[in-house]
Amino acid sequence: MTDVLVWRCPVELESDDSSYSAAVLAEELRNLGMPADIHRSFGIALISVWIDLVVWTNGISYHWWSGTVSARGRRLYAYNPVGDPVTAARRIAARYAELRGGHPLSRLVEETQCVLPDDRRPIDLRGRRSVPPVCPE
């Protein structure tokens, strides 16, 4: 038996639906201090946030890997309707904070952040306002 992905959409999507939904979510993520890159193609938009955290939308809902795996070894995905991007952004922020703890920044990125102005530095979602860069003296 093989797995077959069946994508059912109750309405005909316009190409701008997914792009608009992705832009709204990316803006909410940026308001929370998280990076967000948008990639669009074939009626689907991807929002790249961090390692193992890519959100995709078809203009109806947002989906991302929740970090858990089923008993059969398959990834389980989180879901949020596009009508509530604030809640989606908060849920994604929780996953982002979890992933940031397991994947620290590389030395090159840390050195690059030393030269960034304060308003461009990432925000630590675990409590502190800004992440102090480790600058070599």
C-alpha positions in Angstrom: 0.0 0.0 0.0 1.4 3.4 -0.9 0.4 6.8 0.4 -1.4 9.1 -1.9 -1.7 12.8 -1.2 -5.1 14.1 -2.1 -5.6 17.8 -2.0 -9.2 18.8 -2.0 -10.2 22.4 -2.3 -13.9 23.2 -2.0 -13.5 26.4 -4.1 -11.4 27.6 -7.0 -8.5 29.5 -5.5 -7.2 32.6 -7.1 -3.4 33.0 -7.4 -3.5 36.0 -5.0 -5.2 34.2 -2.2 -2.2 32.2 -1.0 0.2 35.2 -1.5 -2.0 37.5 0.5 -2.5 35.0 3.3 1.3 34.4 3.4 2.0 38.2 3.5 -0.4 38.7 6.4 1.1 35.9 8.4 4.7 37.0 7.6 3.8 40.5 8.9 2.4 39.0 12.1 5.6 37.0 12.5 7.8 40.0 11.9 5.8 41.9 14.6 6.8 39.1 17.0 10.5 39.6 16.0 10.8 36.5 13.8 12.3 36.3 10.3 10.0 35.3 7.5 10.7 34.7 3.8 7.8 34.2 1.4 8.0 32.0 -1.7 5.1 31.7 -4.1 4.2 29.2 -6.8 1.3 27.2 -8.2 -1.3 28.5 -5.8 0.7 27.6 -2.7 2.8 30.1 -0.7 5.6 29.0 1.6 6.8 31.1 4.6 10.3 30.0 5.6 10.9 30.9 9.3 13.7 28.7 10.7 15.3 25.3 10.3 12.5 22.7 10.2 9.9 25.4 10.3 8.3 26.2 7.0 4.6 27.3 6.9 2.6 26.7 3.8 -0.8 28.1 2.8 -3.3 27.7 0.0 -5.2 30.8 1.0 -7.6 28.7 3.2 -5.4 27.4 6.0 -1.8 27.5 7.3 0.1 24.3 7.9 3.5 23.5 9.6 5.3 20.6 11.2 4.3 20.5 14.9 7.6 18.7 15.9 5.9 15.4 16.7 5.8 12.1 14.8 3.0 9.6 14.8 3.3 6.0 16.0 3.9 5.0 12.3 6.7 7.5 12.0 5.0 10.2 10.0 5.2 13.8 10.8 2.2 15.4 12.4 1.3 18.9 11.1 -0.4 21.8 12.9 -3.2 23.7 11.2 -4.7 27.1 11.6 -7.3 28.9 9.4 -6.1 32.0 7.5 -8.9 34.0 9.1 -6.9 34.1 12.4 -3.3 35.0 11.5 -2.5 36.4 15.0 -3.2 33.0 16.6 -1.3 31.2 13.9 1.7 33.5 14.5 1.7 32.9 18.2 1.5 29.1 17.7 4.4 29.3 15.2 6.3 31.5 17.6 6.1 28.8 20.2 7.5 26.3 17.7 10.2 28.8 16.6 11.3 29.2 20.2 11.5 25.5 20.7 13.6 25.1 17.5 15.9 28.0 18.3 16.9 26.2 21.5 17.9 23.1 19.5 19.6 24.9 16.6 21.8 27.8 17.8 23.1 30.3 15.4 26.3 29.6 13.6 29.4 31.6 14.4 29.2 33.4 11.0 25.7 34.5 11.7 26.6 35.6 15.2 29.5 37.7 13.9 27.2 39.2 11.2 24.7 40.2 13.9 27.4 42.2 15.7 27.4 44.8 12.9 23.6 45.0 12.6 21.8 48.0 14.1 19.8 47.3 17.2 16.4 47.3 15.4 17.6 44.6 13.0 18.7 42.1 15.7 16.5 39.1 16.4 14.3 39.0 19.5 14.6 36.2 22.0 11.1 34.9 22.5 11.9 33.3 25.9 11.8 36.5 27.8 14.7 38.8 27.1 14.0 41.7 24.7 17.0 41.3 22.3 19.6 38.7 21.8 22.9 40.1 22.7 25.4 39.2 20.0 28.7 37.6 21.0 31.2 39.9 19.4 34.8 38.9 19.1 37.1 41.6 20.6 
